[in-house]
Amino acid sequence: MPLADLEAAVAGAVEAIRPSVAAVESVRLGVGRRGARFDLPSQATAVVLDADGYLLTNEHVVDGAARLTVRLADGRELPAEVVGGDPRTDLALVRVAATELPAARLGDSEALRVGQFVLAVGHALGLPGGPTASLGVVSSLARPMPGTDFVFEGLIQTDAAINPGNSGGPLVDLSGAVVGINTAMVPFAQGVGFALPIHAARRVGDQLRRIGRVVRPWIGVQVAELTAEVARPMGLEPRSGLLVAEIVPRSPAHRAGLKPGDLLTRVGPFAVPTVRRLLEALARFPVGTDVPLTFRRREETIAVSLPLQEGPEETAPLA
């Protein structure tokens, strides 16, 4: 691509997304040594999800906030309410009393390729003058990053600069479509940032809007991925399935007869070579429905059907 064409594409993408990018001020209450109360404001970013006043941002932006104010691209400053938050994806849905907002166009995060140009757009450092944009590439896909007591899975890694204040802002492709929600930068790293893919963020946002929380289907297994190092000593093909490491007693998997050492290969019609694919496959089925599973035990292929349950919070690392 000629440089002039790249410049035009970048500028066009920024122009396309800017009306849908909002600033968020989150105010928490602090208490001094003598009991004096004071405000602790922080700045972040949100992206307009639909025209009816719903915006997506990071959960850590709204967690514990006494007040939230959203400044839209047209200059309006409106109080916002939290519709719901999900710490496991660091996503939250907020709403302002406004309609006919310019909703962002959502792209296809599953079509992303390593090396593809992307833009991180947001209110970096809370500086006045509107959102800023930084250009980078997709450095890696499906990246894990440790959380407080679990691991964020399936993140987009980018070298587009993500600074304080960018939290909750969109990661966009050169057409201006949102492919991710910026969620973290790594302190002391050189240009390493992460975003949650928009296909996952959209599902979370839909559930937060409908019921105010995220319901995750659960079967009660802990699994290990078959990397080459794990698979070859066992005589298995890498990524041919997921090795069952643990079964939760009295869980759906336990009642269906799965055992540690089984190789889980399919959920319904979907192959499950990675933990991410397993979680995505389970998410396609409503809680309470029966789901067919296929697994191998030694040389035998076994098909069972088990009911999906809603996963308790303490089982966050388990599928």
PyMOL commands that set and color helices and strands:
alter all, ss='L'
color gray80, all
select helices_A, chain A and resi 3-20+59-62+109-111+124-126+198-211+228-234+252-255+275-283+313-315
alter helices_A, ss='H'
color red, helices_A
select strands_A, chain A and resi 21-31+37-48+54-57+67-71+77-86+91-96+117-122+132-146+151-158+170-172+178-185+193-197+217-218+221-225+242-247+263-267+270-271+290-297+300-307+309-310
alter strands_A, ss='S'
color yellow, strands_A
deselect
rebuild
show_as cartoon
